[in-house]
């Protein structure tokens, strides 16, 4: 068992968590910069939602499972967002969830990789200095609890997006 844990710890350390999100709650708190980079989050209420799941784990969870779960949970946190798979105009943000995993080896049922959430401004807002909102989480799990673990990771991401969404509303510049 120890032989299996050491590589998983190494993978988690190598991947680390990547955040490209507003600065509130950090020592580098800068609401002016947050408004400059992430002000688009309060402008677009329409969000195109898509997901990708690597072929190694599609038998455990599908892209439809992920989008359905994400949409359901987001409605509880940020009900003003309209998460859809199709829009008639290009004035909508994009939120893409990727679950990229590999199997550790042929004898174990351990999968490792990352969950990547990219939330980008609409094409209309791309002309500004806006930044993409990005969260990348390392991921390792056995197949028996794989789906639940993905959902738990998505829950954390949804909470972070909701927190940042409301923070951006709170720091909206006064006219």
Phi, psi and omega in degrees: 000321180298326178299327180282324183290322182300312177297325179294320176296319178297315179299315180299320179292319181294317181289312183059177177256129180252128178233130171233079189223171177303160191270358184301145181081008178240168179288345179261027183307122181212088183299330179295318178292318178301317177298319180296314185275324189239014178301336179298337183297331181267352183273313183268117176267340177271127182228122175282122183251128177218163180214153175226137176233128181296151187297335181296336184238009180296338176284347179260326180203145181249166176298322177296321176301316183293313181294320179297314181294314181299314181297316179299312181291321180296326179300329179286331184262314182228084185288346181283344179279137178256095181271118183221170175259349180215141173221152181276338180246172178265006181271066177212151176281169179236134175231115183240131179248125177242132173243101182252113184224153173235157175275135184301309174200177185288337184267339180259165176251036182259133177241142179222158180161222181209159171250126182240126177243117178244120181242113188240152180291164178294163177299328178296323181270355181295338182289344178276182179276025184294148177254152171288146177267123188223132174228129176233123181244133173292155186212133173211133185198155173274160187294332184291334179239019185299308184299316178296322180293321176298316179297320177297320177295318177296323177302316179297318180294317180299317177300318180294316179298315180298315178301314180291325178299312180290326175299317180295327175294319183292328183261014179306129180299141178280141180262000000 
